[in-house]
Amino acid sequence: MRKLKRSASTALIVATLAGTAALATAAPASAASYHCKTSSYTIDDPSYTGPDSDNWDFDVTLCAKRSGGYISTTAKVNWDGPYAAKQRSGLTFNKARFHLQTKKSTTGTDPVVKYANYTGLEHALEHSSGNGNGSYETGTLKTKASGRYQYLADGYIELDWSGDGTGYRKPLLFSASPRV
């Protein structure tokens, strides 16, 4: 009888521990995921007049999520740059940056509640692959959410081309993320 009680007690402890381990490793049911939108923009390099193609094709994915009373926004930039730009490595841009914004969705113009300029984009562009391709990810902006509003990620690229003497040109605009 004593052996049966000990076996039953051991089985109960093992079952309890197994259930606790399963709960500890399970993802919370309310874990938020990013809501993203990808859009594209093609631009001609105004400082290059050589015989090869000089277009830059950008794909930007803007993402937002709401979790634990906070809004997080981020962006990823992918590009297919010209092969000729790689041959002029380090000479294509004076400056380049990605301007990421967290916006509150309202009637009319959505106000910016937080933003950051990610200047690491220039280094990434200047150090594209041998075919002129590459990618860059911004950091994450996190801001406290007001319960009754929805928010979104928005952003744009600004490029200052080497050799054209004009500084930052008109921003390259992309589609905002879905509202969260």
N, C-alpha and C positions, 0 to 999 in steps of 0.2 A: 504494500500500500504506500509506504514511504517513497519507494522508487517511482511509482505512478505520479504522486504529487510533484516530485522533483522534475520529472519529465514534462508534466503539464506546465509547471512554472517556467521551465527553460523555454518551452515552445512559445509561451505567452510573451516572454521577454524578447525572444528573437523576432516574433511577429511585430511587436511594438517598435523595436528598433528599425526593422525593415520599413515599416509604415512611416516612421519619422524621417528616415533617409530619403524616401520617395518624396515626401513633402518638401524637404530641404532642397532637393534638386529640381523640383518642378518650377517652371516659370510662372510668375503671377498671372492670373487670368486677365488682369487689367493692364498688363504691360503695353505701353503705347509704342506704335511704330511710326516711322516717318511717312509723310504723304508728300510725294514728289512729282515734279513736272519737268520734262526735258524739252528744250527748244534750241534752235540753231541760228547761226548768223555767219555769213561769209563776207570777208572784207579783203580788199586789194591792198597790197603793201605799196603806199605812195612813194616810198623812197627807192624802190627798185625798178629799173627800166631795162633789165637784161632780157635775153631771149626766152628764158624759162618761165613757167607759170609762177605767179607770186601771190596767189590767193591763200588766205588763212580761213579754214572752215572750223568754227567753234560750235561745240555742243555743250550746253550748260544744264545741269540738273540742280534745281533749287528744291530744298526739302524743309518741311516744318513738322514738329510734333508737339503735342500737349501731354504732359505727364507730371503728376504730383503738384499741380498748381503752377507749373512753369511751361514756358514755350521755348523750344530749342530750334534753331535754324542753322542750316549749313548748305554748302554748295560744292559741286564737283564740276571742273572744267576739263573737257577733252578737246584736242585739236588735231587737225590734219594740216600741217603747215607745208609750205613749199620746200622742195629739196634745196633750192637755191639759198634759202635762209640758213640752212644748216652749214652751207659752205662759207657763209659770212658770220659764223658763230660769234656771239657776243657783240655784234654790230647792228642788229635789227632794231632794237628798242633802246631809247634813253631811259624810259620808265614804263611800267605796266602794273596795273593793280586790278583786283576784283573788289568791288564795293558791295558787301553783303548787308542787307537790311532786314530787320524784323518789323513788320507793319501790323497795326491794328486795323481790322476790316470794319469800315464804317461807311455810311452813306457819303458819296462824294469821293474826294481824294483820301486814300488811306494814309494816316499819319505814321511816320517812322518812330518807333519806340526805342530802338537800339540799332546801331550800325558799327561796322568795322571795315577798314581798308586793308586788304591782304596784298602787300607788295611783293611777297614771295612768288607771285605769278610771273614777274619779269624773269627771275632766275630760271624758273621752270621752262618758260618759252625759249629763252636763249640756249637752254641745254636740252633741246628736243632730241629725239632719236635720230639716227642716221637718215631716216626718211622724212624728218621734219615733224614727226608726231609726238604727242605727249599728253600728260594729264596733270592736274593740280587740284588738291582739295583744301578748302578753307578750314579754319577752325570752326568751332560751334559757338554761336551766340545763345546765351540763356538769359531769359528775363521772366519776371513774375507776371503771371496772367491775371487779368481781371475776369472773374467768372462769367460775366454776361457777354463778353466780346469774343470774336474769333480772330485769329492771327494768321499770318502767312509770311513766307520767305520771298524776298525780291532781291534783285541785284543786277549789276552791270559790270562790263569790262571797260577800262579806260586804257588807251594805248598812246604812248608818245614815241613816234617812229624816229629812228636816227636819220639824220640828214635832211629832214624836211623843215626844220626850224619853227614848227608851230606849237610845240608842247602837246598837252593832251588834246586829242581830237574829240569829236562828238562821241558820247558813250555808246557802246554796243549793248542794246537792251534785250532782255530775255523775258520769257513768260514766268510769272510768279507761280509759286507752289499752290496747291489747293489750300483752302482755309482749314484750320484746325481749332 
